[in-house]
């Protein structure tokens, strides 16, 4: 692939520009990941007899590559970010395609680890490429549209499962294989159809930690811890407690992503208008209330309609989370984006390595306690969001920071 500076891409047709590649990759990833998510809980219960303990361990293993995402920095010494993103997509597609071939606890841990390496390494460099390739002023709106594209791809995957699962009496192997092959095909197309885009700011090829990014790091940690509880146990609860089958659970995911498709571009517009501080305050206040309501499901014996509604509302609040990315884009040294994306992904997954397994044991004793803990984490995130200034920029990273021009090397803790 030939090199092309970003400034020269304006002369390309839209379908060969960087933003289109970001949209294409945003669609390729959830075709596999959404299919895996939709089928996983039913598959592990039916094929391997999972309980909360086993599902907790599986998600702990799934998050290990996220914890090791800082290793992306080493990979970038020999591979460009754009190439790494597409190689990671290929790995995700292959792992998804063969998931049903391993219907045992050990086998599922193995194939989940492979898919997770692809997923997390892709997400790490994809976030970096978004912040490098999209102008700061347009970033909230454009990222909102990219999120909508990803939601649309998930919508297609879920819709096809709902429509065809019982109609054609599909097997888990058929669906996993089809989704994986589609992701593989898109990745190969992207490798062949696009030049290598060169951002104007060369990226640091070493680990960078800066004191002035401390709030961003802390918010990433809390986001990862809180999200793990939802990802691991919310859908699992729908199967274990309310007996949802593949079709019903996928229909819930379908509604979820239809809502996200509509609201994600609006959220991007709102972030651009009202700022990251206000939108994150709204997100965390909403998540606190939702997690408290999840706990109440076990106190008041509410039915599945309430649980399903909470699930959709929860996802809508989560869709505001890319405000953390645009907050970082505004305060960052442009050369820090790639290494900081890797470091932030590792920080985001610190809790993910031990929380799912540990909470799996708590789940079998008291499911509502798991959601009470998530509510407490959301409340702490709300308090952290209050520390974001209305107009973040270098030198004004938090409400405590004195306004100053920060040189690229300032505040470095280690390299």
N, C-alpha and C positions, 0 to 999 in steps of 0.2 A: 504494500500500500504506500502511495506517495504522501509526502508531508504537505500540509496546507495550513498557513496561518489563518486564525479565525477572521482576521480582517478581510481576507480574500474570499470568504465563503458567501458573501452577499451576492456574488455573481452566479452562484450555483442555483439550480432549480430547488424548490423548497424540499423535495423528497430526498435531496442529498446534503442538506444542511445539518449542522450539529444538533439543533433543537429537534429535528425530525428523528435523528438517531436516538436522542434521549427518549423521545416518545416511543420509538420502536422497541427499545430495550425495556422501557416501562411496561409495555404490553407483553413482551416475551417472558419476563420473570413470573408474573402472577398466573400465567396459563399453567405453569407447572406447580407453583407454590399454592395457588388457590385450590387446584384439584387435590393436591396432597392434603391440604387443610380440611377440605370438605369430606374426604373419605377416611381420614386417619382415625378418628375416634371410633367409628363403627368398625373399621377394619381391625384395629388392635383388640377391640373387645370380642369380635366374632372369631378372628383367626388366632389370637394369642391369649385371650382371656385376661386382658389387662384390668387392673384395679387402679385406684389413685396412686398407689406406690409405684407401679410400673410406668404409668404415664408421666409421673414426676421425673423418674430416672431418664426416660426417653427424651424429655425436653431439656433436662440438664445436659445430656450428651449433645443434643442439638445446639446448645448455646456455647459449647466449648470453642468452636471456630470463631464465634463472635468475640469471645474473650481474647482469642489470639489474633484478632484482626490487625493488631499492631504489626504483625508479620508482613502485612502488605507493603510496608516501607522497604523491607528487604527485597521483596519480589520486584518492586519498582526500580531497583538498581539494574535489573536485566530485562524488564518488560515495561512497555508504556501502559499508562492507565487504561486507555481505550482498548488495547489488546487484552489486558487482564480482565476487563469487564466482560468481554465476549467469551473468553476462555472459561470464566466462572459460570457464565450462562450455559455453556455446553455441558459442564460438569453437573449443574443443577438438572438439566434436561435428562442426562443419562441416568442419574440417580433416581429421579422420579419414575422414569420408564421401567426400572427394574424393581421397584419397591415391593410389588406383590410376590416377587420370587423368594422373599425372605420372611415367611409368616411365623416367626418365633421371636422371643425376647431378644436374644443375641443378634439374630439376623436383622431385626428392625433397628437395633442400635447401630449396627454397621452401616446400613444403607442411609439411615438418617444422618449419620456423621458425614458421609460423602455429599449428600444434598446440601447439608448445612455449610460445608466449606464453600460450595458454589454460591449459595445464597448470600452468605455474609461477606465474602470477598467481593461479590458483585455489588452489594449494597454499599460497601465502603467506598469503592472507587466511583460508583455511580453518583453518590452524594457529592464527592469531590468534583467530578466533572460538571455537575449541575452548577455549582458555585463558581467554577472557573469559566464556563462557557456562557453563562447568562448574566447580563448586566444587572448591577445592584438595584437600579430603579425599577426594573421589570421583573426581578426575581420572584417576589411573592405571587404575582399574577401568572407568570409562566410556569412556576413550580406547581401552582394550583391546577393548571391545565394538564401538566404531566401526571399529577396524582389522579386526575379524572380519567386520563387514558388508562392508567393502571387499573383503576376501578372498573372501567369499561371492559378490559380484558378479563378481569375476574368475573364480571357479570356474564360474559359470554360463556366462560367455562362452567359456572354454576348453572346457567340457564340450560346448557346442553345436557348436563347431568340430570337436572330435574325432568327435562322433556324425554330423555332417552333411557334413563336407568331401568325403569320398569317396562317401558314400551318394547325395548329390545332385549330385556333380561340381561343387561350387561354384567360383566364380571369386573372385579377390582383390577385384575391384570390388564384387561382391555382399556379401561379408562386411564390408569396410570401410564400405560405404554403410549397411548395416543397423545396425552398431554406432554409427556417428555419429548416425543418426537417432534411435535410442533415447536417447542422451545428450541430444540436443536436446529431445526430448519431455519428459524428466524435468525439465530446466532450466525449460522453459516452465511446467510444472505447479507447480514450486516458486515461481516468480515470482507466480503467480496465487493459490496456496492459503495462503500464509503471510503474516502481518503483518511489519512491520519491527521486529525485536527490538532493544531499546535496553539496552545493558549499563550497570551502575551507575557505572562509572568512565569518563569521557570520555577518549579517546585523544589523545596528542600527535600533532600533524599536521606534525611536522618530524623530520628524521633525528636520532636519539639514539644516542650511543655513551658507555658508562660504563665506567670502569676496573674497577669491581667485577664486571662481566660478562665479564672477559677470558677466563676458563676456558671459559665457554659459547661464546664466539666461536671459540676455538681448537679446541674439540671439533667445532664445526660445520664448520670448514675441513677437518679431518682426515676427518670423516665423508663430506663431499662428494668428496674426492679418492679415498678408498678405494672408495666405492660406484661411482664412475664406471668403475673397472677391471672390477668385477664386471658391471655393467649392459651395458657395451659388449662385453666379450670373452668372458664365460662362455657365454652362449647362442650367440654367433657361433662359438665353438670347437665346440659340439655339432653345428653344421651343417657347418663346414669340415673338422673332423678326423674326426668320427664319422658324417657323412652323414645326420643325422636329417632326415626330411621334415617337412612342416607338421603332420601328424597326430601323429607321434612327439614332436616338440618341444612341441606343445600339450598332449599327455598328461602330459609332464613338468611343465609349468606347472600343470596340473590337480592333480596330486599335491601340488605345492608349496603351492597355496592351500588345499587340503583340510587340510593340516597346519597352516597359519597360522590357519584358521578355528577349529580346536580349541585351539591353544596361545595365541593372542593374548589372550583373556580371562584365561587363567591367568597370563600374563606381567603383565597389569595388576594382578592380585591379588598376585603375588609382589613387584612394585615397591612396592605399598602396604605389604606386610609386611616386606620385607627392605631397602627403600630403593634409591635410584638408584645409589649407589656400588657396591654388591655386584652388582647386575644388569648394570651396564655393564662391570665387571671380567670377569664371566662371558662377556658378549658378545664382548669384544675378545680374550680368551684363546682362545675358540672360533674366531673368525675368523682369528686368526693361524695356528692349526693347519690350518684348511681351505685357506687360500691356499697354505701350504707343500705340502699334499697335491695341490692343483691343479698346482703346478710339477712334482711327482713324476710326474704323468700322462705327461710328456714324457721322463722319465728311465727309468721302469720299463715303459713301454708298457702301462699298465693299460687295460682296455677301457671301453666306454661305460657299463656298469653302475656302475662306480666313480665316473665323472664325474657321472652323474645323481644318485647318492646324495649326493655332495659339494654339488651344486647345491641340493638340498632342504635339507640341513643348513645351508648358507650362508644361505639365506632365513630359516630359523628363528632364527638368531642375529641377522640384520638386524631381525627383528620386535621385538627388544628395544630398538631405537633410540629409541622414543618416550619412554624414560626421560630423554633429554636435554631434551625439551620439559617434562616435569614437574619436572625439576631447575630449569629456568629459571623456571617458574611460581612455585616456592617462594622464589626469591631476588629476583624482579622487583618493581619498582614497578608497580602495576596499570595506570597510565597509559602505561607503556612497551611494553605487549605488542604493539600493532599496529606501531609503527615498528620495534621490535626484531625482529619476525618478518620484516619486509622486509629489514632490514640483515643478519640472520642468513642469510636465503636467498641474498643476494648473496655473503656470505662462504663459504657452503656450495658456491657454484658458481665460485669463483675458479679453483680447479684444473681444474674441469670444462671451462673454455674452451680450455685448451691441452693437457691430459692426453690426451684421446682421439685427437687428431690426432697428437701427438708419439709416443704409444705405438703408434699404428697402424704407424708405420715400424719401431719396435722389434719389433712382433709378427711382421712378415714375416721378421725375422732370427732372433729367439729368443723364441717364445711363453712359455717357462717363466720368462724374466727378467721379464716383465710381472707374473706372479703372485708372484714373489719380492719385487718392489717393493711389491705390495699387502700381503704378509705383514709387511713392515717398517713400513708405515703402520699396520696393525692393532696391531702391537706398541707403536708410539709412542702410539696411542690408549689402549692399556692403561695405560701409564705416566701419561697425563693423568688417567684415571679414578681413579687413586689419590689425586689431589688433591681430590676431592669429599669434603666432610665427611659424616658419618653423618646429620646433621640439618641440611641446608642451609636457610638463611633469610636475609633481609636482614641484613647485618653478619657473616654466617657463610657466605660464598659458597665459600670454599676452606679447606683445612686451615691455610693461612697467615693467614687473616683473623682479626683480633681481633673478638670479639663486641661489636657496637655497634648502635645504632639508626641506620639510614642514611636521611636525608631524601631526598625525591624528586629533588632536584637535585644530590645529592652525586656526585662523581666524574665529572661530565660532561666529556668531551673536546671535543665539538663539537656544534653544533646546526644 
